[in-house]
Amino acid sequence: MASQLTDLEQLLLLAALRQRDDAYGAALQKDIEDVAERRVSLGSIHVTMSRLEERGLVMSEMGEPTGGRGGKARRLYTVTSRGMAELNRAREIFEQMWADVPQEAG
Amino acid sequence: MSPLWRVALGVWGGLLPSEFREALVGDLSEGFGLRRKRGRWVATLWLLGEVLRTPYLRLWRQARKMSGRGVPDRDRSPIGWARGEGLWRTVRIAVRVLTRRPGFAAVAVATLALSVGAATVIFGLLEAVLLRPLPYPDADRLYTVYGTNEAWRDGEQEFLRSAWDRAGVSIEMVRSWDALGSMRVASYQGGSLALRVGDGPAETVSGARIGNGFFATLGVEPLVGRTPSPAEHRDGAPVLVIHERLWSRDFARDPEILGKTAVLDGRTYTIVGVMPRPFAVPAEGSLWWAPFPPEWAEYGHATILSGLARLPAHTTAAAATESMNAAVERLASAEPSYGVMGARLVPLRDEVLGSVSGGLRLLFAAVCVVVLIACVNLANLVVARGARRMPELALRAALGAGRRGLVATMLTEVGLVCLVGAVLGVALAAGALGPLVDFLTRAMPDFPRAADVSLNVTVLGFSLAVTVLTAVLAGLPPALAAARSAPARILQGSGRGGRSRSVRRIQSTLLFAEAGLAMLLLAGAGLLTRSMARVFTLDPGFDSRGVAYASVELPEERFPEDVDALQALDALEAALSRVPGVTRVVEASPLPAMGGSTMVPVRPDGAPDDEQSLVVLASVGPSYFETLSIPVLGGRTFEASDDGNSEPVAIVSASLARRLFGDDDPLGRFIVQADGAVMMGGRAEAGSEKQVEVVGVVEDVRQLALVREGDPVLYRPFRQTAPRDAVLALATQGSPTRLLEPARAAAAEVDGIVIRDLGAFRDRTLRLLAPVQLRVVLMGALSALAAALAMVGVYGVVSYVVSDQRREIGIRIALGARKDGETIRMVRGALTPCLAGACVGVLAALALSRTLESSIFEISRLDPVTYVATFLLLLTVAALASWWPARRATRVDPVEVLNRE
């Protein structure tokens, strides 16, 4: 069965893993922008993350309000084990696909 | 992040579901802060991109799913495009709704455009001219110093009484103040002198004679070169500092300017420095500064100068005045008349901007009233519109729409209208500002800082603030009222009575306010206009029609002897009389109401010294009174034989005759007149005295200014006084302006005489009133705008009432009511609140008219004619504006109306 993850979802999950305990909207946006050179609006990030949460792939909680963001709190995301499993699955699928690609095409 | 951004972010947060609000707003401010380091524009663009790309619809759907509530998302988000409709789509919908009734949109947009445009233009002027600090370091510590003269204060002569605290200061006074050590004080005397550069023609240019420390007091360094040294000041050296504008105009910004020469007042000066462009002391348009000439050294006590002071930080003007007064008291031991003198400090800012600041403030107040009227108008439209849409709003309320949603729906439209109106208004202002500045500087060449006027960020910020304020003031209360009552309407079906009564009550209040505000402006503009009309048509005692004037100078350098000067003048007069169309040339110094008058002390022969009066001296040629049609009351006029070789004679004005001789016959009596009078320590002191015989009496004229009555005038034969400033009056056939060019050409042929100015005499007498005239024109324009807006407001209300009451009217007419009666009822309904408003407006105008006092001449500020006329004008306008749509009431077909029920 193919992965249920879109590429944006994959990117977000990976970014969340890369940020460890500090995975929140602005940080995810910056990571994706820096590494994947892809511009995603903050609104899209939160909607997408919220959907992943529904599916049990991430969990979220509100952090403490901090300065530098107008006294607003962050929503911190953590990738669940189910999320990890989905990611791994997606990766496997990709690797599988790549493995069968004839050498000269690479 | 600035508070403005914070507010904007708060507003944006309002568009988001609460589930996401906190995190998203926080992320956005954090992201903004990160990008802020890369530049404000990078961050701003990013922020705008985020706001526009936010998937509002998905956020709301997601939030709904998360909370598990089934409430429809419509109307839970305040503004349409937050519901996910997309900004563009919401705008399209609003545009469609607005264009469905293009009348509303057009009228509202036009109202906004005109008022925002007018406010932008006037604020643009105010900002550049009044709000920006003067271009000198610590400019708030700079003051102009006037002398005060207690003896004048209680004197019997009106022009001295009115000038008692605007007397001059003397070199000695300034020296004593500077010696106090606590402040810098310098002196100057502003004026216009003939300036010639290279082989070009001499031209009268304003500038100032300055004392030591003038530039240092102001704290301005020259752009090029230096300012005069103390030694040059002491010796009265012929060195000249010029203004950058003169440097550009006459020397093409020659970098080798220093050491070049210019001829000022017939004397050659070496240019030592150039002052930068914003420098404008003593006045806008001052182009040269030179040390006091050496001969002034003997006038140490002459109170003929203006003072300039820079106070130390934390010293109040009152404290400084006190120490300055004490210093003058000490001077009084040398010159007792200083005993009545003192100092008065006026902020330099007030002095420089004084001629226009009152007018600009007045205009700003007026434009605020216009904006208020626009608010009222817009509110009226929103009320009417809200009432029309009541069934729709009620339906939406019934379907569960919250009050906030209803308010937001209405506000979106008002906001859109305001936005379009404001953009148009700013465009109007941008187009109008250039021509307006041109107009101002043409009408009043020394209009301060006119060149600085621009639509800058501050001005645009003001326009934006006006727009937002208008939108909130006009949109919010009616929207709230409509939203509050909408749910209640559900039960009332399509019934109309109750609703329209409350709407009409609101509308009546708005009409009342509108009429009152418009009345206020109309009355003010009416007073100014009527006053100006009176000035234009008043009889000044002389006839300036068909008379041209040529103001000439006979420089002492070129004509050391009076005889030579008078010969040159003869040649000029002969040349001018040959110009076709010129019927007579007569010499004078000066002509009436042109400014530049000399005052001399006189007393009846035999009277004690202290009975002398200061009077206006006019040196005039033989046919002067005939040329200006001044009636001769007794005796004779001057003759060609009244020259330097004959007995000194004089003609007195009627008021002077009364002052000197009471009811006695003045003819044949002698007057003691001082020549070359100088104000010494505040007292006019005679250089030498001579007895002159009174040979004639003439009617009073307005000698000092068109708007001043009854100043006593002593006329002396021109050839006996031989002044070096002469004005030739040219009696002409036909329009004097057509003769100006040939006259100028003819005058150019006479060697050595400097032609300062040439023009139509009547225009020249009105020039002194230019600031007031500007005020009249601009106030007139604003009040016309106010009246037009009020008219639109009345029209809108009556249109609404008529269409709202079609059914009622139809029934009435079906039951036998007369159609005319219905029209009258409509008009009366609109006129009653207007009448009440206008009455209150008149009362307010009466109370506020005091602020106009300095701009009103020849009529009282309580002039009943003006108030009655403008009152009737406003009511007529209101009646017309209500009658036009009310006529439609008569076209109501009862059958059609009742069939529709």
Interface residues (C-beta under 8 A of the other chain):
Chain A: Y24 G25 A26 Q29 K30 S41 L42 G43 S44 H46 V47 S50 R51 E54 M62 P65 T66 G68 R69 G70 K72 A73 R74 R75
Chain B: M1 R6 L9 E19 F20 E22 A23 L24 V25 G26 D27 L28 S29 E30 G31 G33 L34 G49 E50 R53 T54 P55 Y56 R58 L59 Q62 K65 M66
